[in-house]
Amino acid sequence: MERIISNKIQCKHCGEIVESKSIHEFVTCKCGACSVDGGHYHLSRSFIKSPEEDYIELSKVEKN
């Protein structure tokens, strides 16, 4: 089982770091290229082209 410590990404286009802190908190970067959702419950991402092109994964997950 894994426990999500932080749920965040950094946009490769505008550089903004966005973080979701609660289950239904959908947060989009200022240029609109990527979004994060799910808080500490699940890691959900939205992007325009691909994860590799649009964002850097910054989440921290702890394995139990």
N, C-alpha and C positions, 0 to 999 in steps of 0.2 A: 504494500500500500504506500502511496505517496501523499505527502502533505504539501500544499502550495504555500510557500512563504511570501512570495510576491509575484504578481501577474502583470508584467510590463514588457513593452517593446520600444525600440527606437526607430523612427522613420528614416529611411535612407535618402529621402528626397528633401525634407525640411529639417531633419535633425532632432525634431521634438521627441521627448520620451513621454509615452502615455501609459498610465497604469489604471487598472480596474481593481477596486478595493471591495466591492460587494457583488453578489451574484448577478444582479441585473443592471450593473453599471457599464454601459456601452460607451467607450471613450474613443474619439477619433482625433488624429493629429490635425494640426492647423491647415495643412495642405490637402487633407482628405484622402491621402494615398493608402492609409492603413488604420485599422481599429483593433481594439482589444476589449474583451468582455469576459465575465465569469467570476471575477473576484478571486476569492480563495477556494472556490468550489470546482471550477473547471477552467481550462485554458482554451479560449476561443479567439480566433483571429479572422479578420476580414482584410482583403488587400485587392489591388487593382490587377497586377500582372502575375506575380508569384512571390512566395515568402522570401526567396533568395534575392529578388530584385527590389522588394519594397520595404523590408524591415529587418532589424537585428533583434534576436530574441534575448531579453534581459531577465526573464523570470527566474526565480529561485525555487527549486523543489527539493524537499527533504524526503529521503526514503526511510521508512520505518523498519 
